[in-house]
């Protein structure tokens, strides 16, 4: 990952805003409780964390990423925003991390992953880890590339070939994986299926799996 982002990190936010659709919508839906703790998996440049921290001034924010290069940029972004006391960053693998070791906290009221699962080979394990780190009434929010089912076939084929150059793969089995694990989830496919989104809770603490996400 450091090899991929050694140079890309400097223009990452400028270019990604055109095709990482739905990130700000997801942030607006986080709505952490006052004093809540929010973790981003695959925080990259910390763009999303800064946006969320400004929107929710009563919450504390945390970010993990496996790329040391991206985290170096993230620290700079957080410092420039004057949010170093509310946003804490650490290098960690999304499939095996301990928030107590990293941040001295047991868990989080919200965890989110924005276009991160499509870059994690063992993405079902990353979901499992995230769900295990939620507080009893916590939520995992996901937005990522979808199936592009309502877009032209040429667009779908071209997008996936282009994403493959960067070792990115849409997780077409996301909804099925959530159901297989017994995770209650509200799912959506915004932008004609370009993206897919989910709000997940532990079974018994949320809506029935497969329900459509409003305004999706």
C-alpha positions as CSV (number, residue, x, y, z in Angstrom):
1,X,0.0,0.0,0.0
2,X,2.9,2.4,0.7
3,X,4.1,1.8,-2.9
4,X,0.7,2.6,-4.3
5,X,0.2,5.7,-2.2
6,X,3.7,7.1,-2.1
7,X,2.8,9.7,-4.7
8,X,-1.0,9.4,-5.0
9,X,-1.5,10.6,-1.4
10,X,-0.6,14.1,-2.5
11,X,-3.5,14.4,-5.0
12,X,-5.8,11.8,-3.5
13,X,-8.5,14.0,-2.2
14,X,-8.5,16.2,-5.3
15,X,-9.1,13.3,-7.6
16,X,-11.2,11.0,-5.5
17,X,-14.1,13.4,-5.0
18,X,-15.2,12.7,-8.6
19,X,-15.7,9.0,-8.1
20,X,-15.9,8.1,-4.4
21,X,-19.6,9.0,-4.3
22,X,-21.7,8.9,-1.2
23,X,-19.0,9.7,1.4
24,X,-20.6,12.9,2.7
25,X,-24.0,11.3,2.8
26,X,-22.6,8.5,4.9
27,X,-21.0,11.0,7.3
28,X,-24.3,12.9,7.7
29,X,-26.0,9.6,8.7
30,X,-23.4,8.7,11.4
31,X,-25.1,10.8,14.1
32,X,-23.0,9.6,17.0
33,X,-24.3,10.1,20.5
34,X,-22.9,13.1,22.5
35,X,-19.4,12.0,23.8
36,X,-19.4,9.1,21.4
37,X,-16.3,7.6,19.9
38,X,-16.1,7.1,16.1
39,X,-13.6,5.0,14.2
40,X,-12.8,5.1,10.5
41,X,-11.3,1.9,9.0
42,X,-8.9,2.8,6.2
43,X,-8.9,6.5,7.0
44,X,-6.4,7.4,4.3
45,X,-5.7,11.2,4.3
46,X,-8.2,11.8,7.2
47,X,-10.4,13.8,4.9
48,X,-13.5,12.0,6.2
49,X,-12.5,12.3,9.8
50,X,-12.0,16.0,9.5
51,X,-15.4,16.4,7.9
52,X,-17.1,14.3,10.6
53,X,-15.2,16.0,13.5
54,X,-16.5,19.4,12.3
55,X,-20.0,18.1,11.9
56,X,-20.1,16.4,15.3
57,X,-18.1,18.6,17.8
58,X,-19.2,16.5,20.8
59,X,-17.6,13.3,19.6
60,X,-14.1,11.9,19.5
61,X,-12.6,10.4,16.4
62,X,-10.1,7.7,15.6
63,X,-8.6,6.4,12.4
64,X,-6.6,3.4,11.3
65,X,-4.8,2.7,8.1
66,X,-2.3,0.1,7.0
67,X,-0.3,2.6,4.9
68,X,2.3,4.6,6.8
69,X,2.6,7.0,3.9
70,X,-1.1,7.8,4.0
71,X,-1.0,8.2,7.8
72,X,1.8,10.7,7.4
73,X,-0.4,12.8,5.2
74,X,-3.3,12.2,7.5
75,X,-1.4,13.7,10.5
76,X,-0.6,16.8,8.4
77,X,-4.3,17.2,7.4
78,X,-5.5,16.8,11.0
79,X,-2.9,19.3,12.3
80,X,-3.8,21.9,9.7
81,X,-7.4,21.5,10.7
82,X,-6.5,22.1,14.4
83,X,-8.2,18.8,15.3
84,X,-5.2,16.9,16.7
85,X,-6.9,16.7,20.2
86,X,-10.0,15.1,18.8
87,X,-8.7,12.9,16.0
88,X,-6.3,10.1,16.9
89,X,-4.6,8.0,14.2
90,X,-2.7,4.7,14.3
91,X,-1.3,2.2,11.8
92,X,-3.2,-1.0,11.9
93,X,-4.6,-3.9,9.8
94,X,-8.4,-3.7,9.6
95,X,-8.6,-7.5,9.9
96,X,-6.7,-7.6,13.2
97,X,-6.7,-4.6,15.4
98,X,-7.1,-4.0,19.2
99,X,-8.5,-0.5,20.0
100,X,-7.3,-0.8,23.6
101,X,-3.7,-1.3,22.4
102,X,-4.0,1.4,19.8
103,X,-6.0,4.1,21.5
104,X,-6.7,2.9,25.1
105,X,-10.4,2.6,24.4
106,X,-12.6,-0.6,24.5
107,X,-14.9,0.2,21.5
108,X,-16.8,2.7,19.5
109,X,-20.4,3.9,19.1
110,X,-19.8,4.3,15.4
111,X,-17.4,2.7,12.9
112,X,-17.3,3.6,9.3
113,X,-15.6,2.3,6.2
114,X,-15.6,4.6,3.1
115,X,-14.4,2.8,-0.1
116,X,-12.1,0.7,2.1
117,X,-13.6,-2.8,1.9
118,X,-12.9,-2.9,-1.9
119,X,-9.2,-2.6,-1.1
120,X,-9.0,-5.2,1.7
121,X,-8.5,-8.7,0.4
122,X,-10.0,-10.4,3.5
123,X,-12.9,-7.9,3.7
124,X,-15.4,-10.2,5.5
125,X,-12.9,-10.5,8.3
126,X,-12.6,-6.7,8.4
127,X,-16.4,-6.6,8.9
128,X,-16.2,-9.2,11.6
129,X,-13.6,-7.2,13.4
130,X,-15.5,-3.9,13.1
131,X,-18.8,-5.5,14.5
132,X,-16.8,-6.9,17.4
133,X,-15.5,-3.4,18.3
134,X,-19.0,-1.8,18.4
135,X,-20.7,-0.8,21.7
136,X,-23.9,-2.7,22.3
137,X,-26.1,-0.1,20.4
138,X,-23.3,0.9,18.0
139,X,-23.5,1.0,14.2
140,X,-21.1,0.1,11.4
141,X,-21.6,2.4,8.3
142,X,-20.3,1.3,4.9
143,X,-20.1,3.0,1.5
144,X,-18.2,1.4,-1.4
145,X,-18.4,0.6,-5.0
146,X,-21.6,-1.2,-6.0
147,X,-22.6,-3.5,-8.8
148,X,-23.4,-0.7,-11.3
149,X,-26.5,-2.7,-12.2
150,X,-28.5,0.2,-13.6
151,X,-25.6,1.7,-15.5
152,X,-24.5,0.8,-19.1
153,X,-22.6,-2.5,-19.4
154,X,-19.6,-0.7,-21.1
155,X,-19.4,1.6,-18.1
156,X,-19.4,-1.3,-15.6
157,X,-16.7,-3.2,-17.5
158,X,-14.5,-0.2,-18.0
159,X,-14.8,0.9,-14.4
160,X,-13.9,-2.5,-13.0
161,X,-10.9,-2.8,-15.4
162,X,-9.7,0.6,-14.3
163,X,-10.2,-0.2,-10.6
164,X,-8.3,-3.4,-11.0
165,X,-5.2,-1.5,-12.0
166,X,-5.2,-0.1,-8.4
167,X,-6.0,-3.5,-6.8
168,X,-9.5,-2.4,-6.0
169,X,-12.5,-4.8,-6.4
170,X,-16.2,-4.0,-5.8
171,X,-17.6,-6.4,-3.2
172,X,-20.6,-7.7,-5.0
173,X,-21.3,-10.2,-2.1
174,X,-21.5,-7.6,0.6
175,X,-25.2,-7.8,1.3
176,X,-25.2,-11.6,1.2
177,X,-22.2,-11.6,3.6
178,X,-24.0,-9.4,6.1
179,X,-27.0,-11.7,6.0
180,X,-24.8,-14.8,6.3
181,X,-23.3,-13.4,9.5
182,X,-26.7,-12.5,11.0
183,X,-26.0,-8.8,10.9
184,X,-29.0,-6.5,10.9
185,X,-28.5,-4.1,8.0
186,X,-30.2,-1.3,6.1
187,X,-28.8,-1.4,2.6
188,X,-28.9,0.9,-0.3
189,X,-27.6,1.2,-3.9
190,X,-27.3,4.9,-4.6
191,X,-26.3,6.5,-7.9
192,X,-27.9,3.9,-10.1
193,X,-26.0,1.2,-8.3
194,X,-22.6,2.9,-8.8
195,X,-22.2,2.6,-5.0
196,X,-23.6,0.5,-2.3
197,X,-24.2,1.5,1.3
198,X,-25.1,-0.2,4.6
199,X,-25.9,0.7,8.2
200,X,-25.2,-2.4,10.3
201,X,-26.1,-3.3,13.9
202,X,-25.7,-6.5,15.9
203,X,-28.7,-8.8,15.5
204,X,-31.5,-7.7,17.8
205,X,-30.3,-4.1,18.0
206,X,-31.4,-2.8,14.6
207,X,-33.7,-3.1,11.6
208,X,-34.2,-6.3,9.7
209,X,-31.5,-7.2,7.2
210,X,-32.1,-6.3,3.6
211,X,-34.3,-3.2,4.3
212,X,-33.8,-0.5,1.8
213,X,-31.9,2.6,2.9
214,X,-33.9,5.8,2.7
215,X,-32.9,8.3,0.0
216,X,-30.6,5.7,-1.6
